[in-house]
Amino acid sequence: MHQRIIESATEQIRRYGFRKFTVDEIAKDLGISKKTIYKYFAGKGDIISAVVDSYLEWMRVKHLEALEVEGGVLHKLDAFLLCPIHDEVPPWLIAEMQQYFPEEWEKVNRFKQFNKDREVAMLEQGIKEGIFRSDVHPALIEMVWDRTLEVIFDFNFVKNYDLTLNQALKMLQTIIYEGIKNNPDSEVLVNYEK
């Protein structure tokens, strides 16, 4: 029942947002009483926390799976950075979390550190293999990626330019790859289709 409540809450949050979903809607969706929900969760904040934890664990698994793709470091980095999860959460929902649920957003920031460590390791491997330029520090590349992601994940950015998150990420990847690759004539692994 605990997991079913999280799944229903996830759907309600996607539909209405963190602030507007209600425990009543979850109870109605599952055909149970609010009292049953409160056996598993202390309140709405506890439900939100569980939804965020569940989603971040799913993202962690997806990113680790991306590291297992066939091919060299460029293919692994490509799969990792463009892990097909970014369009799962609407940008307006991310903005709502940032503004109204800072303790949950802090969990996202800790997850981002998990990713940063893996990105830097792959960039360092790419430098060792001669794929990426050795005169650009991996931490700086990752910082540029990270700071640009903050802009891309801003609801107004993707809305104003009529882009999906994945389209914006792929374009960013092209810009970064073309700037750090040793052989600028080699193939870029992205396309910009919606």
FIZA-927619 format. One record per residue (C-alpha): residue number from 0; residue in three letters; chain; x, y, z. Coordinates in nm, 3 decimals, padded with zeros to 5 digits. Each point is the difference from the previous one (the first is absolute). Layout:
% residues N
ATOM	NUM	ala	A	X	Y	Z
...
***
This chain:
% residues 194
ATOM	0	met	A	00.000	00.000	00.000
ATOM	1	his	A	00.289	00.237	00.079
ATOM	2	gln	A	00.127	-00.023	-00.359
ATOM	3	arg	A	-00.349	00.036	-00.147
ATOM	4	ile	A	-00.048	00.322	00.196
ATOM	5	ile	A	00.334	00.132	-00.131
ATOM	6	glu	A	-00.098	-00.088	-00.357
ATOM	7	ser	A	-00.339	00.168	00.030
ATOM	8	ala	A	00.157	00.306	00.163
ATOM	9	thr	A	00.258	00.019	-00.279
ATOM	10	glu	A	-00.278	00.011	-00.258
ATOM	11	gln	A	-00.197	00.259	00.200
ATOM	12	ile	A	00.312	00.216	00.038
ATOM	13	arg	A	00.072	-00.017	-00.374
ATOM	14	arg	A	-00.357	00.107	-00.068
ATOM	15	tyr	A	-00.056	00.267	00.268
ATOM	16	gly	A	00.341	00.084	00.146
ATOM	17	phe	A	00.146	-00.043	00.345
ATOM	18	arg	A	-00.220	00.260	00.162
ATOM	19	lys	A	-00.334	-00.078	-00.162
ATOM	20	phe	A	-00.023	-00.377	00.016
ATOM	21	thr	A	-00.200	-00.131	00.294
ATOM	22	val	A	-00.004	-00.308	00.219
ATOM	23	asp	A	-00.372	-00.026	-00.082
ATOM	24	glu	A	00.086	-00.048	-00.370
ATOM	25	ile	A	00.245	-00.278	00.085
ATOM	26	ala	A	-00.259	-00.173	00.219
ATOM	27	lys	A	-00.261	00.030	-00.276
ATOM	28	asp	A	00.243	-00.128	-00.263
ATOM	29	leu	A	00.091	-00.305	00.208
ATOM	30	gly	A	-00.347	-00.061	00.140
ATOM	31	ile	A	00.123	00.023	00.359
ATOM	32	ser	A	-00.058	00.233	00.292
ATOM	33	lys	A	00.224	00.290	00.097
ATOM	34	lys	A	00.045	-00.183	00.329
ATOM	35	thr	A	00.168	-00.286	-00.187
ATOM	36	ile	A	00.239	00.245	-00.165
ATOM	37	tyr	A	00.086	00.148	00.339
ATOM	38	lys	A	00.099	-00.347	00.122
ATOM	39	tyr	A	00.291	00.022	-00.247
ATOM	40	phe	A	00.070	00.374	-00.012
ATOM	41	ala	A	-00.013	00.269	00.268
ATOM	42	gly	A	-00.139	00.258	-00.243
ATOM	43	lys	A	00.024	00.162	-00.341
ATOM	44	gly	A	00.362	00.109	00.058
ATOM	45	asp	A	00.097	-00.358	00.079
ATOM	46	ile	A	-00.166	-00.115	-00.323
ATOM	47	ile	A	00.184	00.264	-00.202
ATOM	48	ser	A	00.329	-00.106	00.155
ATOM	49	ala	A	-00.067	-00.366	-00.086
ATOM	50	val	A	-00.091	00.091	-00.361
ATOM	51	val	A	00.322	00.199	-00.042
ATOM	52	asp	A	00.206	-00.281	00.157
ATOM	53	ser	A	-00.162	-00.258	-00.227
ATOM	54	tyr	A	00.055	00.210	-00.312
ATOM	55	leu	A	00.364	00.071	00.085
ATOM	56	glu	A	00.066	-00.370	00.055
ATOM	57	trp	A	-00.156	-00.075	-00.339
ATOM	58	met	A	00.223	00.268	-00.157
ATOM	59	arg	A	00.309	-00.144	00.171
ATOM	60	val	A	-00.077	-00.346	-00.143
ATOM	61	lys	A	-00.060	00.144	-00.350
ATOM	62	his	A	00.330	00.190	00.010
ATOM	63	leu	A	00.191	-00.308	00.115
ATOM	64	glu	A	-00.163	-00.201	-00.282
ATOM	65	ala	A	00.114	00.270	-00.244
ATOM	66	leu	A	00.359	-00.063	00.107
ATOM	67	glu	A	-00.036	-00.361	-00.116
ATOM	68	val	A	-00.069	00.079	-00.367
ATOM	69	glu	A	00.223	-00.153	-00.263
ATOM	70	gly	A	00.276	00.212	-00.144
ATOM	71	gly	A	00.271	00.231	00.119
ATOM	72	val	A	00.000	00.289	00.238
ATOM	73	leu	A	-00.173	00.234	-00.248
ATOM	74	his	A	-00.296	-00.237	-00.032
ATOM	75	lys	A	-00.017	-00.047	00.377
ATOM	76	leu	A	00.016	00.373	00.064
ATOM	77	asp	A	-00.264	00.058	-00.266
ATOM	78	ala	A	-00.234	-00.257	00.157
ATOM	79	phe	A	00.066	00.134	00.348
ATOM	80	leu	A	-00.052	00.369	-00.077
ATOM	81	leu	A	-00.305	-00.062	-00.219
ATOM	82	cys	A	-00.155	-00.266	00.219
ATOM	83	pro	A	-00.367	-00.001	-00.114
ATOM	84	ile	A	-00.138	00.129	00.328
ATOM	85	his	A	00.008	00.373	-00.046
ATOM	86	asp	A	-00.336	00.033	-00.172
ATOM	87	glu	A	-00.165	-00.208	00.273
ATOM	88	val	A	-00.036	00.302	00.229
ATOM	89	pro	A	-00.148	00.322	-00.134
ATOM	90	pro	A	00.224	00.304	00.056
ATOM	91	trp	A	-00.278	00.186	00.186
ATOM	92	leu	A	-00.001	-00.280	00.258
ATOM	93	ile	A	00.376	00.034	00.049
ATOM	94	ala	A	-00.045	00.376	00.052
ATOM	95	glu	A	-00.273	-00.067	00.255
ATOM	96	met	A	00.225	-00.237	00.193
ATOM	97	gln	A	00.287	00.249	-00.002
ATOM	98	gln	A	-00.219	00.280	00.129
ATOM	99	tyr	A	-00.226	-00.173	00.253
ATOM	100	phe	A	00.178	-00.320	00.105
ATOM	101	pro	A	00.367	00.089	00.053
ATOM	102	glu	A	00.068	-00.308	00.214
ATOM	103	glu	A	-00.112	-00.223	-00.286
ATOM	104	trp	A	00.200	00.208	-00.250
ATOM	105	glu	A	00.307	-00.060	00.219
ATOM	106	lys	A	-00.046	-00.374	-00.065
ATOM	107	val	A	00.011	00.078	-00.372
ATOM	108	asn	A	00.323	00.194	00.052
ATOM	109	arg	A	00.155	-00.299	00.181
ATOM	110	phe	A	-00.104	-00.219	-00.293
ATOM	111	lys	A	00.163	00.248	-00.237
ATOM	112	gln	A	00.328	-00.052	00.191
ATOM	113	phe	A	-00.037	-00.376	-00.060
ATOM	114	asn	A	-00.020	00.078	-00.373
ATOM	115	lys	A	00.281	00.257	00.004
ATOM	116	asp	A	00.247	-00.252	00.138
ATOM	117	arg	A	-00.080	-00.244	-00.279
ATOM	118	glu	A	00.009	00.269	-00.270
ATOM	119	val	A	00.344	00.120	00.108
ATOM	120	ala	A	00.129	-00.360	00.005
ATOM	121	met	A	-00.125	-00.055	-00.357
ATOM	122	leu	A	00.151	00.329	-00.116
ATOM	123	glu	A	00.333	-00.096	00.157
ATOM	124	gln	A	-00.019	-00.337	-00.176
ATOM	125	gly	A	-00.073	00.180	-00.330
ATOM	126	ile	A	00.309	00.215	00.050
ATOM	127	lys	A	00.214	-00.310	00.070
ATOM	128	glu	A	-00.134	-00.163	-00.317
ATOM	129	gly	A	00.073	00.313	-00.206
ATOM	130	ile	A	-00.367	00.063	-00.080
ATOM	131	phe	A	-00.016	00.328	00.189
ATOM	132	arg	A	00.252	00.279	00.013
ATOM	133	ser	A	00.246	-00.027	00.287
ATOM	134	asp	A	00.032	00.376	00.045
ATOM	135	val	A	-00.356	00.035	00.137
ATOM	136	his	A	-00.052	-00.114	00.360
ATOM	137	pro	A	-00.287	-00.254	00.039
ATOM	138	ala	A	-00.135	00.180	00.306
ATOM	139	leu	A	-00.037	00.319	-00.205
ATOM	140	ile	A	-00.187	-00.184	-00.277
ATOM	141	glu	A	-00.232	-00.155	00.257
ATOM	142	met	A	-00.055	00.341	00.165
ATOM	143	val	A	-00.098	00.153	-00.336
ATOM	144	trp	A	-00.240	-00.289	-00.058
ATOM	145	asp	A	-00.145	00.033	00.351
ATOM	146	arg	A	-00.050	00.377	-00.012
ATOM	147	thr	A	-00.156	-00.020	-00.343
ATOM	148	leu	A	-00.236	-00.270	00.125
ATOM	149	glu	A	-00.126	00.245	00.261
ATOM	150	val	A	-00.107	00.231	-00.283
ATOM	151	ile	A	-00.145	-00.280	-00.213
ATOM	152	phe	A	-00.205	-00.134	00.291
ATOM	153	asp	A	-00.148	00.345	00.053
ATOM	154	phe	A	-00.362	-00.029	-00.109
ATOM	155	asn	A	00.008	00.331	-00.188
ATOM	156	phe	A	00.303	-00.093	-00.211
ATOM	157	val	A	-00.150	-00.308	-00.165
ATOM	158	lys	A	-00.340	00.166	-00.025
ATOM	159	asn	A	00.134	00.320	-00.160
ATOM	160	tyr	A	00.200	-00.189	-00.260
ATOM	161	asp	A	-00.252	-00.280	-00.063
ATOM	162	leu	A	00.246	-00.276	00.088
ATOM	163	thr	A	-00.033	-00.322	00.188
ATOM	164	leu	A	00.254	-00.062	00.273
ATOM	165	asn	A	00.160	-00.279	-00.204
ATOM	166	gln	A	00.032	00.222	-00.308
ATOM	167	ala	A	00.173	00.269	00.205
ATOM	168	leu	A	00.229	-00.259	00.160
ATOM	169	lys	A	00.098	-00.145	-00.337
ATOM	170	met	A	00.080	00.343	-00.138
ATOM	171	leu	A	00.209	00.080	00.306
ATOM	172	gln	A	00.182	-00.329	-00.039
ATOM	173	thr	A	00.088	00.084	-00.360
ATOM	174	ile	A	00.141	00.337	00.106
ATOM	175	ile	A	00.210	-00.154	00.275
ATOM	176	tyr	A	00.117	-00.303	-00.198
ATOM	177	glu	A	00.108	00.204	-00.299
ATOM	178	gly	A	00.201	00.222	00.230
ATOM	179	ile	A	00.180	-00.276	00.192
ATOM	180	lys	A	00.050	-00.271	-00.259
ATOM	181	asn	A	00.348	-00.044	-00.142
ATOM	182	asn	A	-00.136	-00.084	-00.344
ATOM	183	pro	A	-00.275	00.250	-00.083
ATOM	184	asp	A	-00.075	-00.185	-00.324
ATOM	185	ser	A	-00.110	-00.317	00.180
ATOM	186	glu	A	-00.363	-00.094	00.032
ATOM	187	val	A	-00.227	00.169	00.254
ATOM	188	leu	A	-00.246	-00.242	00.156
ATOM	189	val	A	-00.306	00.222	00.019
ATOM	190	asn	A	-00.302	00.105	-00.203
ATOM	191	tyr	A	-00.254	00.268	00.085
ATOM	192	glu	A	-00.330	-00.171	-00.065
ATOM	193	lys	A	-00.276	00.050	00.256
***
